[in-house]
Amino acid sequence: MRKLDYAGAIREAMTQEMERDSRVFVYGIGVPTWSSIFGTTKGIPEKFGKERCFDTPISEDCMTGFGLGAAIRGLRPIHVHIRVDFMILATNQLINMVSNYTYSTGGKLKVPLVVRAVIGRGWGQGAQHSKALFSNFTHIPGLKVIAPTTPSDMKGMMTAAIRDDNPVICFEHRWLYWAEEDVPEEPYEIPLGVGRILRPGKDVTVVGLSWMNVEARLAADILAKRGVSVEIVDPRTLAPLDEDLIVDSVKRTGRCIIADCDWVDSGFSAELSARINEKCFGMLKAAVKRIGFAHTPAPTVRELENEFYPNAKTIVHAVEDMLGLEAANLDGEDFFSHERRFRGPF
């Protein structure tokens, strides 16, 4: 064990798999450049050469089709999209081709393609650079979708994704790249489709998606000072979903808040809410509460950003409301602002 940040966990998983399997390669817009995709591909071009780590034209649809072709011919590509916003341009390939290719060939051809998608806010990133779009891809059968929160989860799940014979989309929130924790140095897999309880509790379940688990932990610390016990569940994989883990937690607490870093309307949180209501209806002490983006395009101005994006304070007040508690004065709390470590758009 040694400290490793989230970006380093991605880089180490890819490097170890490229060393283990000569069929693995990584490509995408800006992948081998100075920015190295937030440091996640740093050193890989020098180690493996331009045939296994290379830049591409700005043509998302074309380059995703290239990945599909490489995958069905026996290679194991990792395609990087530095903005999920522009991965929309590749949805023809992902939805019409990649997702159903194995089905359409009766299982004769596999598609071991990993698609890395950078999501989330920076500072002043605006409407075209701040989305998550979880539900756009979890809606499609044939795609596995993961959104690890911690460095150790990311390394194990990225390794599992690269080894998987199915297409996997990996959502990476840009504010997570500098999170650090102890991570094993040797290669290991964390099975896709298995969630995790980040923090046990008994009063309310908070299901956090990606970055919102960081906010949920801070909110849980604040609420613990008032004797409120919050259980935090990280699904880790959004498709296939570890539904039983979430349902069991909600049955224990009787209350659930879903903290999303995406729009609430028709979002992944709506799917979670529906499943929880179906499986836990008679045991719920309160209606399921969803937290997410305001239903507008993401603003660029800082003051409006603060209103648009939910955070730990939003979760604290949602729990207070659900438990019938008087709203606490949070002026003295230190809400860590992660943009102090955010180094820029790339």
C-alpha positions as CSV (number, residue, x, y, z in Angstrom):
1,M,0.0,0.0,0.0
2,R,1.1,3.6,-0.7
3,K,-0.7,6.9,-1.3
4,L,-1.9,7.3,-4.9
5,D,-4.2,9.8,-6.4
6,Y,-7.2,9.1,-8.6
7,A,-5.4,10.1,-11.8
8,G,-2.5,7.9,-10.8
9,A,-4.8,5.0,-10.2
10,I,-6.1,5.2,-13.8
11,R,-2.6,5.6,-15.2
12,E,-1.3,2.6,-13.2
13,A,-4.2,0.4,-14.1
14,M,-3.8,1.2,-17.8
15,T,0.0,0.8,-17.7
16,Q,-0.1,-2.5,-15.9
17,E,-2.7,-3.9,-18.4
18,M,-0.6,-2.6,-21.3
19,E,2.4,-4.4,-19.9
20,R,0.4,-7.6,-19.3
21,D,-1.5,-7.6,-22.7
22,S,0.0,-6.3,-25.9
23,R,-3.5,-5.9,-27.4
24,V,-4.3,-3.0,-25.0
25,F,-3.8,0.5,-26.4
26,V,-5.1,4.0,-25.5
27,Y,-6.1,6.8,-27.9
28,G,-8.1,9.9,-28.1
29,I,-8.0,13.7,-28.6
30,G,-5.1,15.1,-26.6
31,V,-4.1,11.7,-25.1
32,P,-0.3,12.0,-25.6
33,T,0.0,15.8,-25.3
34,W,1.5,17.9,-22.5
35,S,-1.8,17.9,-20.5
36,S,-1.9,14.0,-20.6
37,I,-5.6,14.1,-19.7
38,F,-5.2,15.4,-16.2
39,G,-2.1,13.3,-15.8
40,T,-3.8,10.0,-16.5
41,T,-1.7,9.2,-19.5
42,K,1.6,10.8,-18.3
43,G,4.6,8.7,-19.3
44,I,2.5,6.1,-21.3
45,P,3.5,7.5,-24.8
46,E,7.2,7.3,-23.9
47,K,6.9,3.8,-22.4
48,F,4.8,2.2,-25.1
49,G,5.3,4.3,-28.2
50,K,3.0,6.1,-30.6
51,E,1.4,2.8,-31.9
52,R,-0.1,2.1,-28.5
53,C,-0.8,5.7,-27.2
54,F,-1.8,8.2,-29.8
55,D,-3.7,11.4,-30.6
56,T,-6.6,11.5,-33.0
57,P,-8.5,13.9,-35.3
58,I,-11.3,15.8,-33.7
59,S,-14.0,13.4,-35.0
60,E,-15.6,11.6,-32.1
61,D,-18.0,9.5,-34.2
62,C,-15.2,8.3,-36.5
63,M,-12.7,7.5,-33.7
64,T,-15.4,5.5,-31.7
65,G,-16.1,3.5,-34.9
66,F,-12.3,2.9,-35.1
67,G,-12.4,1.5,-31.6
68,L,-15.2,-0.8,-32.4
69,G,-13.3,-2.1,-35.4
70,A,-10.2,-2.6,-33.4
71,A,-12.2,-4.4,-30.6
72,I,-14.0,-6.9,-32.9
73,R,-10.6,-7.7,-34.6
74,G,-9.2,-8.8,-31.3
75,L,-7.5,-5.7,-29.8
76,R,-8.5,-4.1,-26.5
77,P,-8.8,-0.3,-27.1
78,I,-9.2,2.4,-24.4
79,H,-10.8,5.5,-26.0
80,V,-10.6,8.8,-24.0
81,H,-13.1,11.6,-24.3
82,I,-11.9,14.6,-22.4
83,R,-15.5,16.0,-22.4
84,V,-18.5,13.8,-22.1
85,D,-20.4,16.7,-23.7
86,F,-18.7,16.0,-27.0
87,M,-19.1,12.3,-26.6
88,I,-22.7,12.9,-27.7
89,L,-21.2,13.1,-31.2
90,A,-20.2,9.5,-30.9
91,T,-23.7,8.2,-29.8
92,N,-24.4,6.8,-33.2
93,Q,-21.5,4.4,-32.8
94,L,-22.1,3.7,-29.1
95,I,-25.9,3.3,-29.2
96,N,-26.4,1.8,-32.7
97,M,-23.3,-0.2,-33.1
98,V,-21.1,-0.8,-30.1
99,S,-23.8,-1.6,-27.6
100,N,-25.5,-4.3,-29.7
101,Y,-22.7,-5.7,-31.9
102,T,-22.3,-8.9,-29.8
103,Y,-26.1,-9.4,-29.7
104,S,-26.3,-8.8,-33.5
105,T,-23.6,-11.4,-34.2
106,G,-25.2,-14.0,-32.0
107,G,-22.2,-13.7,-29.6
108,K,-19.6,-14.6,-32.2
109,L,-17.9,-11.2,-31.9
110,K,-17.0,-9.5,-28.6
111,V,-16.4,-5.8,-28.1
112,P,-13.8,-5.3,-25.4
113,L,-13.8,-1.5,-25.7
114,V,-13.3,0.9,-22.7
115,V,-14.6,4.5,-23.2
116,R,-13.3,7.0,-20.6
117,A,-15.5,10.0,-20.3
118,V,-14.5,13.1,-18.2
119,I,-17.5,14.7,-16.5
120,G,-18.4,17.4,-14.0
121,R,-17.7,21.0,-13.1
122,G,-14.5,23.0,-13.2
123,W,-14.6,26.7,-12.6
124,G,-16.5,28.6,-15.2
125,Q,-16.7,25.7,-17.6
126,G,-20.1,26.6,-18.8
127,A,-22.9,24.8,-20.5
128,Q,-20.8,22.8,-23.0
129,H,-18.3,21.4,-20.6
130,S,-20.0,20.5,-17.4
131,K,-22.4,17.6,-18.0
132,A,-22.5,14.0,-16.7
133,L,-25.2,12.3,-18.9
134,F,-25.3,9.1,-16.8
135,S,-28.8,8.2,-17.9
136,N,-28.0,8.6,-21.6
137,F,-25.9,5.5,-21.4
138,T,-27.4,3.5,-18.6
139,H,-30.6,3.5,-20.7
140,I,-28.9,1.4,-23.4
141,P,-28.7,-2.4,-23.1
142,G,-25.3,-3.8,-23.9
143,L,-23.2,-1.0,-22.3
144,K,-21.7,-1.4,-18.9
145,V,-21.4,1.9,-17.1
146,I,-19.1,2.6,-14.1
147,A,-18.4,5.8,-12.0
148,P,-15.8,4.9,-9.3
149,T,-15.3,7.5,-6.6
150,T,-12.1,6.5,-4.8
151,P,-8.6,5.8,-6.2
152,S,-8.6,2.2,-5.0
153,D,-12.0,1.5,-6.6
154,M,-10.9,3.2,-9.8
155,K,-7.8,1.1,-10.2
156,G,-9.5,-2.2,-9.5
157,M,-12.5,-1.3,-11.7
158,M,-10.5,0.1,-14.6
159,T,-8.5,-3.1,-14.6
160,A,-11.7,-5.1,-14.6
161,A,-13.1,-2.9,-17.4
162,I,-10.0,-3.4,-19.6
163,R,-10.2,-7.2,-19.2
164,D,-14.0,-7.3,-19.8
165,D,-15.2,-8.6,-23.2
166,N,-18.1,-6.0,-23.2
167,P,-18.0,-2.3,-23.9
168,V,-17.6,-0.3,-20.7
169,I,-18.1,3.4,-20.2
170,C,-16.1,4.9,-17.3
171,F,-17.3,8.2,-16.0
172,E,-14.5,10.3,-14.3
173,H,-15.4,13.5,-12.5
174,R,-12.6,16.0,-13.0
175,W,-12.6,17.1,-9.3
176,L,-11.7,13.5,-8.3
177,Y,-8.3,13.4,-10.0
178,W,-6.5,14.7,-7.0
179,A,-8.2,12.6,-4.3
180,E,-5.7,10.4,-2.6
181,E,-5.7,7.2,-0.5
182,D,-3.8,3.9,0.0
183,V,-3.9,1.8,-3.1
184,P,-2.2,-1.6,-3.6
185,E,0.7,-1.5,-6.1
186,E,0.0,-4.9,-7.6
187,P,-2.7,-5.4,-10.2
188,Y,-6.2,-6.4,-8.9
189,E,-9.8,-6.4,-10.1
190,I,-12.9,-5.1,-8.5
191,P,-15.9,-6.9,-10.1
192,L,-18.2,-4.6,-12.1
193,G,-21.8,-4.6,-10.9
194,V,-20.9,-4.6,-7.2
195,G,-21.6,-1.5,-5.1
196,R,-20.1,-0.5,-1.8
197,I,-21.1,1.0,1.6
198,L,-18.7,3.8,2.2
199,R,-20.1,4.6,5.6
200,P,-22.5,2.6,7.7
201,G,-25.4,4.4,9.4
202,K,-29.0,3.9,10.7
203,D,-31.0,7.1,10.2
204,V,-31.0,7.8,6.5
205,T,-29.4,6.3,3.4
206,V,-27.6,8.6,1.0
207,V,-26.9,7.1,-2.4
208,G,-24.1,9.1,-3.9
209,L,-23.0,9.2,-7.5
210,S,-19.4,9.9,-8.4
211,W,-18.3,13.2,-6.8
212,M,-21.4,13.5,-4.7
213,N,-19.9,10.8,-2.4
214,V,-17.3,13.3,-1.4
215,E,-20.0,15.8,-0.5
216,A,-22.0,13.1,1.2
217,R,-19.1,12.2,3.5
218,L,-18.6,15.8,4.5
219,A,-22.4,16.2,5.1
220,A,-22.4,13.0,7.2
221,D,-19.5,14.3,9.4
222,I,-21.5,17.5,10.0
223,L,-24.7,15.7,10.8
224,A,-22.9,13.2,13.2
225,K,-22.2,16.2,15.5
226,R,-26.0,16.4,16.0
227,G,-26.4,12.6,16.5
228,V,-27.6,11.8,13.0
229,S,-26.2,8.6,11.6
230,V,-26.0,8.7,7.8
231,E,-25.3,5.6,5.7
232,I,-23.5,6.3,2.4
233,V,-23.9,3.9,-0.5
234,D,-21.7,4.2,-3.6
235,P,-23.2,2.1,-6.5
236,R,-19.8,2.3,-8.3
237,T,-21.3,0.5,-11.3
238,L,-24.5,2.2,-12.7
239,A,-25.1,-0.6,-15.2
240,P,-25.5,-3.3,-14.2
241,L,-26.7,-1.9,-10.9
242,D,-26.2,-3.5,-7.5
243,E,-29.8,-3.0,-6.7
244,D,-29.9,-5.3,-3.7
245,L,-27.2,-3.3,-1.8
246,I,-29.2,-0.1,-2.2
247,V,-32.6,-1.7,-1.4
248,D,-31.2,-3.5,1.7
249,S,-29.7,-0.2,3.0
250,V,-33.0,1.7,2.5
251,K,-35.0,-1.0,4.2
252,R,-32.7,-0.7,7.3
253,T,-32.9,3.1,7.5
254,G,-36.4,3.7,6.0
255,R,-35.2,6.9,4.3
256,C,-33.3,7.6,1.2
257,I,-31.7,10.7,-0.5
258,I,-30.1,10.3,-3.9
259,A,-27.3,12.8,-4.4
260,D,-26.5,13.1,-8.1
261,C,-24.1,15.3,-10.1
262,D,-26.4,15.5,-13.1
263,W,-29.8,16.9,-13.9
264,V,-32.6,15.5,-11.8
265,D,-35.3,15.5,-14.5
266,S,-35.3,12.1,-16.3
267,G,-31.9,11.4,-14.8
268,F,-30.3,8.3,-13.3
269,S,-31.6,9.4,-9.9
270,A,-35.2,9.0,-11.2
271,E,-34.4,5.4,-12.1
272,L,-33.0,4.8,-8.7
273,S,-35.9,6.4,-7.0
274,A,-38.4,4.3,-9.0
275,R,-36.6,1.1,-8.1
276,I,-36.4,2.0,-4.4
277,N,-40.1,2.9,-4.3
278,E,-41.0,-0.4,-6.0
279,K,-38.9,-2.5,-3.6
280,C,-39.2,-0.6,-0.4
281,F,-42.6,1.1,-0.5
282,G,-44.1,-0.4,2.6
283,M,-40.9,0.3,4.7
284,L,-40.3,3.9,3.7
285,K,-40.7,6.5,6.5
286,A,-40.5,9.4,4.0
287,A,-40.6,9.9,0.2
288,V,-37.3,9.4,-1.6
289,K,-35.6,12.7,-2.1
290,R,-33.5,13.5,-5.2
291,I,-30.7,16.1,-5.3
292,G,-29.0,17.2,-8.5
293,F,-28.5,20.0,-11.0
294,A,-31.1,22.8,-11.4
295,H,-33.0,22.3,-14.6
296,T,-31.1,24.9,-16.6
297,P,-28.0,24.8,-18.7
298,A,-24.9,25.1,-16.5
299,P,-24.0,28.7,-15.8
300,T,-20.5,30.1,-16.1
301,V,-20.7,33.0,-13.6
302,R,-19.4,31.8,-10.2
303,E,-22.4,33.1,-8.1
304,L,-24.8,31.2,-10.4
305,E,-22.6,28.1,-10.3
306,N,-23.0,28.0,-6.6
307,E,-26.7,27.8,-6.9
308,F,-26.7,25.3,-9.8
309,Y,-24.4,22.7,-8.3
310,P,-25.5,20.8,-5.1
311,N,-23.0,20.2,-2.4
312,A,-22.6,18.9,1.2
313,K,-24.8,21.8,2.5
314,T,-27.6,20.7,0.2
315,I,-27.4,17.2,1.6
316,V,-27.3,18.4,5.2
317,H,-30.5,20.5,4.7
318,A,-32.2,17.6,2.9
319,V,-31.5,15.2,5.8
320,E,-32.7,17.8,8.3
321,D,-35.9,18.3,6.3
322,M,-36.5,14.5,6.0
323,L,-35.9,14.0,9.8
324,G,-38.0,17.0,10.8
325,L,-35.0,18.8,12.4
326,E,-34.5,22.5,12.7
327,A,-32.0,23.8,10.1
328,A,-28.6,24.2,11.6
329,N,-26.5,27.3,11.3
330,L,-23.6,26.1,9.1
331,D,-21.7,29.3,9.0
332,G,-18.9,27.9,11.1
333,E,-18.4,24.8,9.0
334,D,-15.5,24.4,6.7
335,F,-17.0,23.4,3.4
336,F,-13.8,22.4,1.5
337,S,-13.7,23.9,-1.9
338,H,-12.0,21.5,-4.2
339,E,-11.3,24.1,-6.9
340,R,-8.3,25.1,-4.7
341,R,-6.7,22.0,-6.2
342,F,-8.3,22.1,-9.6
343,R,-5.5,23.1,-12.1
344,G,-7.4,23.9,-15.2
345,P,-9.7,22.5,-17.9
346,F,-7.4,19.7,-19.1
